[in-house]
Amino acid sequence: MTKGSRFTDEFKRDAVAQVVERGYAVSEVAERLGISTKSLYTWKAQFSKPPHVRAEVLDQAAEIRRLKRELARVTEERTILKKATAYFARESQ
């Protein structure tokens, strides 16, 4: 393996979660996992998003859900109009 890829992203995220979400000290987690505190701080910066970024992601997810609902509605309307057009075309002949 190359330098810097000794640990999987899953391992790194779990280590960061112990600090950020569970409130353990960086030095305690680093010692328990057998890694340097420098590595853990680097991973924390890499995997922890600032609150404003998280809020933006949530807003985008809500917008995507709204657009998907709208797309489904418009697709259904189009299907109904196609069927109505075909029906009236047959009736007029």
PDB file of N, CA, C and O in Angstrom, chain B, residues numbered from 101:
ATOM      1  N   MET B 101       0.831  -1.190   0.000  1.00  0.00           N
ATOM      2  CA  MET B 101       0.000   0.000   0.000  1.00  0.00           C
ATOM      3  C   MET B 101       0.871   1.247   0.000  1.00  0.00           C
ATOM      4  O   MET B 101       2.015   1.226   0.453  1.00  0.00           O
ATOM      5  N   THR B 102       0.315   2.320  -0.510  1.00  0.00           N
ATOM      6  CA  THR B 102       1.054   3.569  -0.521  1.00  0.00           C
ATOM      7  C   THR B 102       0.892   4.278   0.811  1.00  0.00           C
ATOM      8  O   THR B 102      -0.007   3.978   1.596  1.00  0.00           O
ATOM      9  N   LYS B 103       1.771   5.210   1.039  1.00  0.00           N
ATOM     10  CA  LYS B 103       1.714   5.981   2.273  1.00  0.00           C
ATOM     11  C   LYS B 103       0.393   6.744   2.328  1.00  0.00           C
ATOM     12  O   LYS B 103      -0.010   7.359   1.341  1.00  0.00           O
ATOM     13  N   GLY B 104      -0.276   6.709   3.465  1.00  0.00           N
ATOM     14  CA  GLY B 104      -1.517   7.440   3.633  1.00  0.00           C
ATOM     15  C   GLY B 104      -2.764   6.605   3.379  1.00  0.00           C
ATOM     16  O   GLY B 104      -3.872   7.078   3.633  1.00  0.00           O
ATOM     17  N   SER B 105      -2.623   5.396   2.895  1.00  0.00           N
ATOM     18  CA  SER B 105      -3.805   4.576   2.642  1.00  0.00           C
ATOM     19  C   SER B 105      -3.798   3.327   3.518  1.00  0.00           C
ATOM     20  O   SER B 105      -4.336   2.286   3.140  1.00  0.00           O
ATOM     21  N   ARG B 106      -3.193   3.444   4.667  1.00  0.00           N
ATOM     22  CA  ARG B 106      -3.100   2.305   5.572  1.00  0.00           C
ATOM     23  C   ARG B 106      -4.448   1.959   6.191  1.00  0.00           C
ATOM     24  O   ARG B 106      -4.703   0.805   6.535  1.00  0.00           O
ATOM     25  N   PHE B 107      -5.304   2.956   6.332  1.00  0.00           N
ATOM     26  CA  PHE B 107      -6.598   2.760   6.967  1.00  0.00           C
ATOM     27  C   PHE B 107      -7.715   3.030   5.957  1.00  0.00           C
ATOM     28  O   PHE B 107      -7.592   3.902   5.097  1.00  0.00           O
ATOM     29  N   THR B 108      -8.794   2.279   6.075  1.00  0.00           N
ATOM     30  CA  THR B 108      -9.934   2.473   5.171  1.00  0.00           C
ATOM     31  C   THR B 108     -10.696   3.738   5.562  1.00  0.00           C
ATOM     32  O   THR B 108     -10.580   4.226   6.686  1.00  0.00           O
ATOM     33  N   ASP B 109     -11.474   4.255   4.621  1.00  0.00           N
ATOM     34  CA  ASP B 109     -12.306   5.426   4.920  1.00  0.00           C
ATOM     35  C   ASP B 109     -13.309   5.112   6.025  1.00  0.00           C
ATOM     36  O   ASP B 109     -13.620   5.970   6.851  1.00  0.00           O
ATOM     37  N   GLU B 110     -13.810   3.890   6.038  1.00  0.00           N
ATOM     38  CA  GLU B 110     -14.761   3.488   7.080  1.00  0.00           C
ATOM     39  C   GLU B 110     -14.114   3.581   8.461  1.00  0.00           C
ATOM     40  O   GLU B 110     -14.727   4.071   9.410  1.00  0.00           O
ATOM     41  N   PHE B 111     -12.871   3.106   8.566  1.00  0.00           N
ATOM     42  CA  PHE B 111     -12.143   3.173   9.832  1.00  0.00           C
ATOM     43  C   PHE B 111     -11.954   4.632  10.251  1.00  0.00           C
ATOM     44  O   PHE B 111     -12.155   4.994  11.410  1.00  0.00           O
ATOM     45  N   LYS B 112     -11.561   5.458   9.280  1.00  0.00           N
ATOM     46  CA  LYS B 112     -11.322   6.874   9.564  1.00  0.00           C
ATOM     47  C   LYS B 112     -12.610   7.559  10.022  1.00  0.00           C
ATOM     48  O   LYS B 112     -12.606   8.317  10.992  1.00  0.00           O
ATOM     49  N   ARG B 113     -13.712   7.289   9.317  1.00  0.00           N
ATOM     50  CA  ARG B 113     -14.997   7.903   9.683  1.00  0.00           C
ATOM     51  C   ARG B 113     -15.437   7.460  11.078  1.00  0.00           C
ATOM     52  O   ARG B 113     -15.966   8.262  11.849  1.00  0.00           O
ATOM     53  N   ASP B 114     -15.221   6.193  11.399  1.00  0.00           N
ATOM     54  CA  ASP B 114     -15.587   5.696  12.718  1.00  0.00           C
ATOM     55  C   ASP B 114     -14.757   6.382  13.797  1.00  0.00           C
ATOM     56  O   ASP B 114     -15.279   6.752  14.848  1.00  0.00           O
ATOM     57  N   ALA B 115     -13.471   6.551  13.534  1.00  0.00           N
ATOM     58  CA  ALA B 115     -12.601   7.233  14.497  1.00  0.00           C
ATOM     59  C   ALA B 115     -13.065   8.673  14.705  1.00  0.00           C
ATOM     60  O   ALA B 115     -13.125   9.151  15.837  1.00  0.00           O
ATOM     61  N   VAL B 116     -13.391   9.358  13.621  1.00  0.00           N
ATOM     62  CA  VAL B 116     -13.873  10.741  13.711  1.00  0.00           C
ATOM     63  C   VAL B 116     -15.204  10.785  14.455  1.00  0.00           C
ATOM     64  O   VAL B 116     -15.432  11.690  15.259  1.00  0.00           O
ATOM     65  N   ALA B 117     -16.085   9.820  14.198  1.00  0.00           N
ATOM     66  CA  ALA B 117     -17.386   9.780  14.866  1.00  0.00           C
ATOM     67  C   ALA B 117     -17.229   9.633  16.375  1.00  0.00           C
ATOM     68  O   ALA B 117     -18.011  10.199  17.139  1.00  0.00           O
ATOM     69  N   GLN B 118     -16.229   8.883  16.805  1.00  0.00           N
ATOM     70  CA  GLN B 118     -16.001   8.729  18.240  1.00  0.00           C
ATOM     71  C   GLN B 118     -15.680  10.067  18.890  1.00  0.00           C
ATOM     72  O   GLN B 118     -16.059  10.318  20.034  1.00  0.00           O
ATOM     73  N   VAL B 119     -14.986  10.914  18.162  1.00  0.00           N
ATOM     74  CA  VAL B 119     -14.622  12.230  18.696  1.00  0.00           C
ATOM     75  C   VAL B 119     -15.789  13.204  18.559  1.00  0.00           C
ATOM     76  O   VAL B 119     -16.179  13.859  19.526  1.00  0.00           O
ATOM     77  N   VAL B 120     -16.341  13.292  17.354  1.00  0.00           N
ATOM     78  CA  VAL B 120     -17.347  14.315  17.059  1.00  0.00           C
ATOM     79  C   VAL B 120     -18.709  13.979  17.660  1.00  0.00           C
ATOM     80  O   VAL B 120     -19.327  14.824  18.307  1.00  0.00           O
ATOM     81  N   GLU B 121     -19.177  12.755  17.449  1.00  0.00           N
ATOM     82  CA  GLU B 121     -20.534  12.401  17.858  1.00  0.00           C
ATOM     83  C   GLU B 121     -20.616  11.858  19.282  1.00  0.00           C
ATOM     84  O   GLU B 121     -21.593  12.110  19.989  1.00  0.00           O
ATOM     85  N   ARG B 122     -19.606  11.123  19.699  1.00  0.00           N
ATOM     86  CA  ARG B 122     -19.664  10.494  21.021  1.00  0.00           C
ATOM     87  C   ARG B 122     -18.930  11.284  22.095  1.00  0.00           C
ATOM     88  O   ARG B 122     -19.051  10.981  23.281  1.00  0.00           O
ATOM     89  N   GLY B 123     -18.170  12.297  21.685  1.00  0.00           N
ATOM     90  CA  GLY B 123     -17.545  13.198  22.643  1.00  0.00           C
ATOM     91  C   GLY B 123     -16.265  12.723  23.302  1.00  0.00           C
ATOM     92  O   GLY B 123     -15.844  13.298  24.305  1.00  0.00           O
ATOM     93  N   TYR B 124     -15.637  11.692  22.767  1.00  0.00           N
ATOM     94  CA  TYR B 124     -14.365  11.239  23.332  1.00  0.00           C
ATOM     95  C   TYR B 124     -13.251  12.210  22.954  1.00  0.00           C
ATOM     96  O   TYR B 124     -13.332  12.898  21.936  1.00  0.00           O
ATOM     97  N   ALA B 125     -12.208  12.258  23.786  1.00  0.00           N
ATOM     98  CA  ALA B 125     -11.056  13.119  23.513  1.00  0.00           C
ATOM     99  C   ALA B 125     -10.243  12.532  22.359  1.00  0.00           C
ATOM    100  O   ALA B 125     -10.143  11.315  22.207  1.00  0.00           O
ATOM    101  N   VAL B 126      -9.668  13.417  21.557  1.00  0.00           N
ATOM    102  CA  VAL B 126      -8.860  12.984  20.416  1.00  0.00           C
ATOM    103  C   VAL B 126      -7.711  12.102  20.888  1.00  0.00           C
ATOM    104  O   VAL B 126      -7.440  11.060  20.292  1.00  0.00           O
ATOM    105  N   SER B 127      -7.042  12.514  21.947  1.00  0.00           N
ATOM    106  CA  SER B 127      -5.894  11.734  22.440  1.00  0.00           C
ATOM    107  C   SER B 127      -6.324  10.344  22.903  1.00  0.00           C
ATOM    108  O   SER B 127      -5.609   9.365  22.687  1.00  0.00           O
ATOM    109  N   GLU B 128      -7.487  10.260  23.534  1.00  0.00           N
ATOM    110  CA  GLU B 128      -7.997   8.971  24.017  1.00  0.00           C
ATOM    111  C   GLU B 128      -8.319   8.034  22.848  1.00  0.00           C
ATOM    112  O   GLU B 128      -7.941   6.862  22.866  1.00  0.00           O
ATOM    113  N   VAL B 129      -9.009   8.547  21.846  1.00  0.00           N
ATOM    114  CA  VAL B 129      -9.372   7.735  20.678  1.00  0.00           C
ATOM    115  C   VAL B 129      -8.118   7.317  19.922  1.00  0.00           C
ATOM    116  O   VAL B 129      -7.989   6.164  19.510  1.00  0.00           O
ATOM    117  N   ALA B 130      -7.195   8.258  19.742  1.00  0.00           N
ATOM    118  CA  ALA B 130      -5.962   7.957  19.011  1.00  0.00           C
ATOM    119  C   ALA B 130      -5.168   6.860  19.713  1.00  0.00           C
ATOM    120  O   ALA B 130      -4.669   5.938  19.067  1.00  0.00           O
ATOM    121  N   GLU B 131      -5.055   6.959  21.019  1.00  0.00           N
ATOM    122  CA  GLU B 131      -4.310   5.945  21.772  1.00  0.00           C
ATOM    123  C   GLU B 131      -5.002   4.587  21.693  1.00  0.00           C
ATOM    124  O   GLU B 131      -4.347   3.562  21.497  1.00  0.00           O
ATOM    125  N   ARG B 132      -6.313   4.581  21.844  1.00  0.00           N
ATOM    126  CA  ARG B 132      -7.071   3.333  21.809  1.00  0.00           C
ATOM    127  C   ARG B 132      -6.972   2.641  20.448  1.00  0.00           C
ATOM    128  O   ARG B 132      -6.911   1.414  20.376  1.00  0.00           O
ATOM    129  N   LEU B 133      -6.957   3.433  19.366  1.00  0.00           N
ATOM    130  CA  LEU B 133      -6.910   2.868  18.016  1.00  0.00           C
ATOM    131  C   LEU B 133      -5.490   2.674  17.494  1.00  0.00           C
ATOM    132  O   LEU B 133      -5.287   2.078  16.436  1.00  0.00           O
ATOM    133  N   GLY B 134      -4.511   3.176  18.238  1.00  0.00           N
ATOM    134  CA  GLY B 134      -3.121   3.012  17.816  1.00  0.00           C
ATOM    135  C   GLY B 134      -2.741   3.898  16.640  1.00  0.00           C
ATOM    136  O   GLY B 134      -1.980   3.490  15.763  1.00  0.00           O
ATOM    137  N   ILE B 135      -3.277   5.113  16.630  1.00  0.00           N
ATOM    138  CA  ILE B 135      -2.962   6.073  15.566  1.00  0.00           C
ATOM    139  C   ILE B 135      -2.454   7.355  16.207  1.00  0.00           C
ATOM    140  O   ILE B 135      -2.597   7.552  17.414  1.00  0.00           O
ATOM    141  N   SER B 136      -1.865   8.219  15.404  1.00  0.00           N
ATOM    142  CA  SER B 136      -1.375   9.484  15.951  1.00  0.00           C
ATOM    143  C   SER B 136      -2.527  10.485  16.051  1.00  0.00           C
ATOM    144  O   SER B 136      -3.504  10.416  15.305  1.00  0.00           O
ATOM    145  N   THR B 137      -2.381  11.408  16.987  1.00  0.00           N
ATOM    146  CA  THR B 137      -3.406  12.445  17.120  1.00  0.00           C
ATOM    147  C   THR B 137      -3.426  13.323  15.872  1.00  0.00           C
ATOM    148  O   THR B 137      -4.478  13.825  15.476  1.00  0.00           O
ATOM    149  N   LYS B 138      -2.262  13.507  15.255  1.00  0.00           N
ATOM    150  CA  LYS B 138      -2.190  14.300  14.019  1.00  0.00           C
ATOM    151  C   LYS B 138      -3.064  13.681  12.933  1.00  0.00           C
ATOM    152  O   LYS B 138      -3.793  14.385  12.234  1.00  0.00           O
ATOM    153  N   SER B 139      -2.986  12.360  12.798  1.00  0.00           N
ATOM    154  CA  SER B 139      -3.817  11.671  11.802  1.00  0.00           C
ATOM    155  C   SER B 139      -5.294  11.878  12.100  1.00  0.00           C
ATOM    156  O   SER B 139      -6.084  12.156  11.198  1.00  0.00           O
ATOM    157  N   LEU B 140      -5.660  11.743  13.365  1.00  0.00           N
ATOM    158  CA  LEU B 140      -7.065  11.882  13.743  1.00  0.00           C
ATOM    159  C   LEU B 140      -7.570  13.303  13.495  1.00  0.00           C
ATOM    160  O   LEU B 140      -8.696  13.487  13.033  1.00  0.00           O
ATOM    161  N   TYR B 141      -6.747  14.305  13.796  1.00  0.00           N
ATOM    162  CA  TYR B 141      -7.145  15.686  13.504  1.00  0.00           C
ATOM    163  C   TYR B 141      -7.299  15.904  11.997  1.00  0.00           C
ATOM    164  O   TYR B 141      -8.212  16.601  11.552  1.00  0.00           O
ATOM    165  N   THR B 142      -6.401  15.305  11.221  1.00  0.00           N
ATOM    166  CA  THR B 142      -6.488  15.416   9.759  1.00  0.00           C
ATOM    167  C   THR B 142      -7.775  14.777   9.260  1.00  0.00           C
ATOM    168  O   THR B 142      -8.477  15.359   8.433  1.00  0.00           O
ATOM    169  N   TRP B 143      -8.089  13.589   9.753  1.00  0.00           N
ATOM    170  CA  TRP B 143      -9.316  12.894   9.343  1.00  0.00           C
ATOM    171  C   TRP B 143     -10.549  13.681   9.772  1.00  0.00           C
ATOM    172  O   TRP B 143     -11.543  13.748   9.049  1.00  0.00           O
ATOM    173  N   LYS B 144     -10.467  14.276  10.963  1.00  0.00           N
ATOM    174  CA  LYS B 144     -11.595  15.067  11.465  1.00  0.00           C
ATOM    175  C   LYS B 144     -11.866  16.235  10.529  1.00  0.00           C
ATOM    176  O   LYS B 144     -13.020  16.515  10.203  1.00  0.00           O
ATOM    177  N   ALA B 145     -10.823  16.909  10.100  1.00  0.00           N
ATOM    178  CA  ALA B 145     -10.982  18.019   9.155  1.00  0.00           C
ATOM    179  C   ALA B 145     -11.506  17.522   7.814  1.00  0.00           C
ATOM    180  O   ALA B 145     -12.290  18.204   7.154  1.00  0.00           O
ATOM    181  N   GLN B 146     -11.076  16.345   7.422  1.00  0.00           N
ATOM    182  CA  GLN B 146     -11.470  15.784   6.129  1.00  0.00           C
ATOM    183  C   GLN B 146     -12.931  15.336   6.123  1.00  0.00           C
ATOM    184  O   GLN B 146     -13.637  15.562   5.140  1.00  0.00           O
ATOM    185  N   PHE B 147     -13.392  14.710   7.195  1.00  0.00           N
ATOM    186  CA  PHE B 147     -14.714  14.093   7.198  1.00  0.00           C
ATOM    187  C   PHE B 147     -15.788  14.884   7.929  1.00  0.00           C
ATOM    188  O   PHE B 147     -16.969  14.561   7.801  1.00  0.00           O
ATOM    189  N   SER B 148     -15.426  15.893   8.678  1.00  0.00           N
ATOM    190  CA  SER B 148     -16.420  16.690   9.394  1.00  0.00           C
ATOM    191  C   SER B 148     -16.785  17.902   8.555  1.00  0.00           C
ATOM    192  O   SER B 148     -15.933  18.731   8.233  1.00  0.00           O
ATOM    193  N   LYS B 149     -18.048  17.995   8.208  1.00  0.00           N
ATOM    194  CA  LYS B 149     -18.506  19.143   7.427  1.00  0.00           C
ATOM    195  C   LYS B 149     -19.001  20.220   8.384  1.00  0.00           C
ATOM    196  O   LYS B 149     -19.598  19.908   9.414  1.00  0.00           O
ATOM    197  N   PRO B 150     -18.759  21.480   8.052  1.00  0.00           N
ATOM    198  CA  PRO B 150     -19.277  22.560   8.879  1.00  0.00           C
ATOM    199  C   PRO B 150     -20.807  22.554   8.865  1.00  0.00           C
ATOM    200  O   PRO B 150     -21.409  22.083   7.899  1.00  0.00           O
ATOM    201  N   PRO B 151     -21.439  23.066   9.910  1.00  0.00           N
ATOM    202  CA  PRO B 151     -22.906  23.052   9.989  1.00  0.00           C
ATOM    203  C   PRO B 151     -23.594  23.705   8.791  1.00  0.00           C
ATOM    204  O   PRO B 151     -24.633  23.217   8.346  1.00  0.00           O
ATOM    205  N   HIS B 152     -23.038  24.799   8.259  1.00  0.00           N
ATOM    206  CA  HIS B 152     -23.703  25.463   7.137  1.00  0.00           C
ATOM    207  C   HIS B 152     -23.685  24.593   5.888  1.00  0.00           C
ATOM    208  O   HIS B 152     -24.587  24.681   5.055  1.00  0.00           O
ATOM    209  N   VAL B 153     -22.663  23.753   5.752  1.00  0.00           N
ATOM    210  CA  VAL B 153     -22.602  22.837   4.603  1.00  0.00           C
ATOM    211  C   VAL B 153     -23.652  21.743   4.774  1.00  0.00           C
ATOM    212  O   VAL B 153     -24.323  21.366   3.813  1.00  0.00           O
ATOM    213  N   ARG B 154     -23.794  21.231   6.003  1.00  0.00           N
ATOM    214  CA  ARG B 154     -24.807  20.202   6.266  1.00  0.00           C
ATOM    215  C   ARG B 154     -26.201  20.747   5.992  1.00  0.00           C
ATOM    216  O   ARG B 154     -27.031  20.055   5.403  1.00  0.00           O
ATOM    217  N   ALA B 155     -26.467  21.981   6.414  1.00  0.00           N
ATOM    218  CA  ALA B 155     -27.776  22.590   6.180  1.00  0.00           C
ATOM    219  C   ALA B 155     -28.032  22.735   4.685  1.00  0.00           C
ATOM    220  O   ALA B 155     -29.146  22.511   4.211  1.00  0.00           O
ATOM    221  N   GLU B 156     -26.995  23.111   3.951  1.00  0.00           N
ATOM    222  CA  GLU B 156     -27.133  23.255   2.498  1.00  0.00           C
ATOM    223  C   GLU B 156     -27.451  21.906   1.853  1.00  0.00           C
ATOM    224  O   GLU B 156     -28.275  21.828   0.942  1.00  0.00           O
ATOM    225  N   VAL B 157     -26.806  20.862   2.319  1.00  0.00           N
ATOM    226  CA  VAL B 157     -27.060  19.518   1.785  1.00  0.00           C
ATOM    227  C   VAL B 157     -28.499  19.098   2.084  1.00  0.00           C
ATOM    228  O   VAL B 157     -29.166  18.523   1.224  1.00  0.00           O
ATOM    229  N   LEU B 158     -28.978  19.379   3.289  1.00  0.00           N
ATOM    230  CA  LEU B 158     -30.358  19.047   3.638  1.00  0.00           C
ATOM    231  C   LEU B 158     -31.343  19.824   2.776  1.00  0.00           C
ATOM    232  O   LEU B 158     -32.356  19.277   2.341  1.00  0.00           O
ATOM    233  N   ASP B 159     -31.048  21.101   2.527  1.00  0.00           N
ATOM    234  CA  ASP B 159     -31.908  21.906   1.655  1.00  0.00           C
ATOM    235  C   ASP B 159     -31.940  21.329   0.248  1.00  0.00           C
ATOM    236  O   ASP B 159     -32.999  21.267  -0.378  1.00  0.00           O
ATOM    237  N   GLN B 160     -30.797  20.912  -0.245  1.00  0.00           N
ATOM    238  CA  GLN B 160     -30.735  20.331  -1.588  1.00  0.00           C
ATOM    239  C   GLN B 160     -31.506  19.018  -1.647  1.00  0.00           C
ATOM    240  O   GLN B 160     -32.175  18.735  -2.642  1.00  0.00           O
ATOM    241  N   ALA B 161     -31.420  18.223  -0.601  1.00  0.00           N
ATOM    242  CA  ALA B 161     -32.155  16.955  -0.563  1.00  0.00           C
ATOM    243  C   ALA B 161     -33.658  17.210  -0.570  1.00  0.00           C
ATOM    244  O   ALA B 161     -34.406  16.499  -1.239  1.00  0.00           O
ATOM    245  N   ALA B 162     -34.099  18.218   0.169  1.00  0.00           N
ATOM    246  CA  ALA B 162     -35.524  18.565   0.178  1.00  0.00           C
ATOM    247  C   ALA B 162     -35.967  19.037  -1.203  1.00  0.00           C
ATOM    248  O   ALA B 162     -37.052  18.681  -1.662  1.00  0.00           O
ATOM    249  N   GLU B 163     -35.146  19.827  -1.857  1.00  0.00           N
ATOM    250  CA  GLU B 163     -35.462  20.309  -3.204  1.00  0.00           C
ATOM    251  C   GLU B 163     -35.540  19.142  -4.190  1.00  0.00           C
ATOM    252  O   GLU B 163     -36.412  19.123  -5.059  1.00  0.00           O
ATOM    253  N   ILE B 164     -34.649  18.186  -4.061  1.00  0.00           N
ATOM    254  CA  ILE B 164     -34.669  17.007  -4.938  1.00  0.00           C
ATOM    255  C   ILE B 164     -35.961  16.219  -4.730  1.00  0.00           C
ATOM    256  O   ILE B 164     -36.589  15.793  -5.699  1.00  0.00           O
ATOM    257  N   ARG B 165     -36.364  16.021  -3.463  1.00  0.00           N
ATOM    258  CA  ARG B 165     -37.619  15.308  -3.197  1.00  0.00           C
ATOM    259  C   ARG B 165     -38.803  16.044  -3.806  1.00  0.00           C
ATOM    260  O   ARG B 165     -39.686  15.418  -4.391  1.00  0.00           O
ATOM    261  N   ARG B 166     -38.832  17.371  -3.674  1.00  0.00           N
ATOM    262  CA  ARG B 166     -39.916  18.171  -4.233  1.00  0.00           C
ATOM    263  C   ARG B 166     -39.956  18.035  -5.748  1.00  0.00           C
ATOM    264  O   ARG B 166     -41.025  17.861  -6.332  1.00  0.00           O
ATOM    265  N   LEU B 167     -38.799  18.114  -6.379  1.00  0.00           N
ATOM    266  CA  LEU B 167     -38.735  18.012  -7.836  1.00  0.00           C
ATOM    267  C   LEU B 167     -39.140  16.621  -8.325  1.00  0.00           C
ATOM    268  O   LEU B 167     -39.758  16.493  -9.382  1.00  0.00           O
ATOM    269  N   LYS B 168     -38.800  15.595  -7.572  1.00  0.00           N
ATOM    270  CA  LYS B 168     -39.212  14.237  -7.951  1.00  0.00           C
ATOM    271  C   LYS B 168     -40.730  14.096  -7.884  1.00  0.00           C
ATOM    272  O   LYS B 168     -41.337  13.482  -8.762  1.00  0.00           O
ATOM    273  N   ARG B 169     -41.347  14.663  -6.844  1.00  0.00           N
ATOM    274  CA  ARG B 169     -42.813  14.627  -6.744  1.00  0.00           C
ATOM    275  C   ARG B 169     -43.443  15.368  -7.911  1.00  0.00           C
ATOM    276  O   ARG B 169     -44.402  14.890  -8.515  1.00  0.00           O
ATOM    277  N   GLU B 170     -42.899  16.537  -8.224  1.00  0.00           N
ATOM    278  CA  GLU B 170     -43.425  17.324  -9.339  1.00  0.00           C
ATOM    279  C   GLU B 170     -43.259  16.576 -10.660  1.00  0.00           C
ATOM    280  O   GLU B 170     -44.164  16.583 -11.493  1.00  0.00           O
ATOM    281  N   LEU B 171     -42.123  15.939 -10.854  1.00  0.00           N
ATOM    282  CA  LEU B 171     -41.890  15.167 -12.074  1.00  0.00           C
ATOM    283  C   LEU B 171     -42.900  14.028 -12.193  1.00  0.00           C
ATOM    284  O   LEU B 171     -43.428  13.781 -13.277  1.00  0.00           O
ATOM    285  N   ALA B 172     -43.171  13.339 -11.096  1.00  0.00           N
ATOM    286  CA  ALA B 172     -44.146  12.244 -11.120  1.00  0.00           C
ATOM    287  C   ALA B 172     -45.527  12.770 -11.489  1.00  0.00           C
ATOM    288  O   ALA B 172     -46.243  12.140 -12.268  1.00  0.00           O
ATOM    289  N   ARG B 173     -45.907  13.921 -10.936  1.00  0.00           N
ATOM    290  CA  ARG B 173     -47.212  14.515 -11.233  1.00  0.00           C
ATOM    291  C   ARG B 173     -47.314  14.897 -12.701  1.00  0.00           C
ATOM    292  O   ARG B 173     -48.313  14.595 -13.353  1.00  0.00           O
ATOM    293  N   VAL B 174     -46.300  15.554 -13.221  1.00  0.00           N
ATOM    294  CA  VAL B 174     -46.306  15.996 -14.619  1.00  0.00           C
ATOM    295  C   VAL B 174     -46.277  14.794 -15.566  1.00  0.00           C
ATOM    296  O   VAL B 174     -46.922  14.813 -16.614  1.00  0.00           O
ATOM    297  N   THR B 175     -45.540  13.764 -15.202  1.00  0.00           N
ATOM    298  CA  THR B 175     -45.502  12.548 -16.025  1.00  0.00           C
ATOM    299  C   THR B 175     -46.882  11.904 -16.074  1.00  0.00           C
ATOM    300  O   THR B 175     -47.320  11.448 -17.130  1.00  0.00           O
ATOM    301  N   GLU B 176     -47.561  11.866 -14.941  1.00  0.00           N
ATOM    302  CA  GLU B 176     -48.918  11.305 -14.901  1.00  0.00           C
ATOM    303  C   GLU B 176     -49.874  12.140 -15.754  1.00  0.00           C
ATOM    304  O   GLU B 176     -50.697  11.589 -16.486  1.00  0.00           O
ATOM    305  N   GLU B 177     -49.767  13.456 -15.660  1.00  0.00           N
ATOM    306  CA  GLU B 177     -50.610  14.333 -16.487  1.00  0.00           C
ATOM    307  C   GLU B 177     -50.359  14.082 -17.968  1.00  0.00           C
ATOM    308  O   GLU B 177     -51.304  14.008 -18.754  1.00  0.00           O
ATOM    309  N   ARG B 178     -49.106  13.952 -18.349  1.00  0.00           N
ATOM    310  CA  ARG B 178     -48.767  13.709 -19.747  1.00  0.00           C
ATOM    311  C   ARG B 178     -49.353  12.393 -20.235  1.00  0.00           C
ATOM    312  O   ARG B 178     -49.872  12.315 -21.348  1.00  0.00           O
ATOM    313  N   THR B 179     -49.271  11.363 -19.405  1.00  0.00           N
ATOM    314  CA  THR B 179     -49.818  10.059 -19.768  1.00  0.00           C
ATOM    315  C   THR B 179     -51.329  10.150 -19.970  1.00  0.00           C
ATOM    316  O   THR B 179     -51.861   9.582 -20.924  1.00  0.00           O
ATOM    317  N   ILE B 180     -52.010  10.846 -19.096  1.00  0.00           N
ATOM    318  CA  ILE B 180     -53.464  11.022 -19.217  1.00  0.00           C
ATOM    319  C   ILE B 180     -53.797  11.776 -20.493  1.00  0.00           C
ATOM    320  O   ILE B 180     -54.725  11.400 -21.210  1.00  0.00           O
ATOM    321  N   LEU B 181     -53.055  12.834 -20.786  1.00  0.00           N
ATOM    322  CA  LEU B 181     -53.312  13.613 -22.003  1.00  0.00           C
ATOM    323  C   LEU B 181     -53.057  12.787 -23.261  1.00  0.00           C
ATOM    324  O   LEU B 181     -53.791  12.919 -24.240  1.00  0.00           O
ATOM    325  N   LYS B 182     -52.041  11.949 -23.250  1.00  0.00           N
ATOM    326  CA  LYS B 182     -51.773  11.071 -24.401  1.00  0.00           C
ATOM    327  C   LYS B 182     -52.946  10.132 -24.638  1.00  0.00           C
ATOM    328  O   LYS B 182     -53.380   9.945 -25.775  1.00  0.00           O
ATOM    329  N   LYS B 183     -53.458   9.541 -23.558  1.00  0.00           N
ATOM    330  CA  LYS B 183     -54.590   8.623 -23.676  1.00  0.00           C
ATOM    331  C   LYS B 183     -55.831   9.360 -24.171  1.00  0.00           C
ATOM    332  O   LYS B 183     -56.571   8.840 -25.007  1.00  0.00           O
ATOM    333  N   ALA B 184     -56.058  10.556 -23.663  1.00  0.00           N
ATOM    334  CA  ALA B 184     -57.222  11.338 -24.091  1.00  0.00           C
ATOM    335  C   ALA B 184     -57.103  11.711 -25.563  1.00  0.00           C
ATOM    336  O   ALA B 184     -58.092  11.656 -26.295  1.00  0.00           O
ATOM    337  N   THR B 185     -55.924  12.083 -26.001  1.00  0.00           N
ATOM    338  CA  THR B 185     -55.700  12.431 -27.408  1.00  0.00           C
ATOM    339  C   THR B 185     -55.973  11.229 -28.298  1.00  0.00           C
ATOM    340  O   THR B 185     -56.627  11.359 -29.333  1.00  0.00           O
ATOM    341  N   ALA B 186     -55.485  10.077 -27.911  1.00  0.00           N
ATOM    342  CA  ALA B 186     -55.716   8.856 -28.695  1.00  0.00           C
ATOM    343  C   ALA B 186     -57.198   8.517 -28.726  1.00  0.00           C
ATOM    344  O   ALA B 186     -57.709   8.106 -29.768  1.00  0.00           O
ATOM    345  N   TYR B 187     -57.897   8.676 -27.618  1.00  0.00           N
ATOM    346  CA  TYR B 187     -59.331   8.381 -27.551  1.00  0.00           C
ATOM    347  C   TYR B 187     -60.116   9.301 -28.479  1.00  0.00           C
ATOM    348  O   TYR B 187     -60.942   8.834 -29.264  1.00  0.00           O
ATOM    349  N   PHE B 188     -59.865  10.598 -28.392  1.00  0.00           N
ATOM    350  CA  PHE B 188     -60.610  11.545 -29.226  1.00  0.00           C
ATOM    351  C   PHE B 188     -60.244  11.420 -30.700  1.00  0.00           C
ATOM    352  O   PHE B 188     -61.075  11.704 -31.562  1.00  0.00           O
ATOM    353  N   ALA B 189     -59.039  11.007 -31.002  1.00  0.00           N
ATOM    354  CA  ALA B 189     -58.645  10.792 -32.396  1.00  0.00           C
ATOM    355  C   ALA B 189     -59.437   9.625 -32.985  1.00  0.00           C
ATOM    356  O   ALA B 189     -59.840   9.679 -34.147  1.00  0.00           O
ATOM    357  N   ARG B 190     -59.662   8.578 -32.200  1.00  0.00           N
ATOM    358  CA  ARG B 190     -60.460   7.432 -32.664  1.00  0.00           C
ATOM    359  C   ARG B 190     -61.923   7.816 -32.819  1.00  0.00           C
ATOM    360  O   ARG B 190     -62.578   7.398 -33.774  1.00  0.00           O
ATOM    361  N   GLU B 191     -62.437   8.605 -31.892  1.00  0.00           N
ATOM    362  CA  GLU B 191     -63.848   9.001 -31.920  1.00  0.00           C
ATOM    363  C   GLU B 191     -64.172   9.902 -33.107  1.00  0.00           C
ATOM    364  O   GLU B 191     -65.282   9.848 -33.637  1.00  0.00           O
ATOM    365  N   SER B 192     -63.232  10.718 -33.523  1.00  0.00           N
ATOM    366  CA  SER B 192     -63.512  11.670 -34.609  1.00  0.00           C
ATOM    367  C   SER B 192     -63.459  11.025 -35.984  1.00  0.00           C
ATOM    368  O   SER B 192     -63.844  11.655 -36.969  1.00  0.00           O
ATOM    369  N   GLN B 193     -63.000   9.804 -36.074  1.00  0.00           N
ATOM    370  CA  GLN B 193     -62.907   9.141 -37.385  1.00  0.00           C
ATOM    371  C   GLN B 193     -64.158   8.439 -37.740  1.00  0.00           C
ATOM    372  O   GLN B 193     -64.244   7.833 -38.808  1.00  0.00           O
TER     373      GLN B 193
END
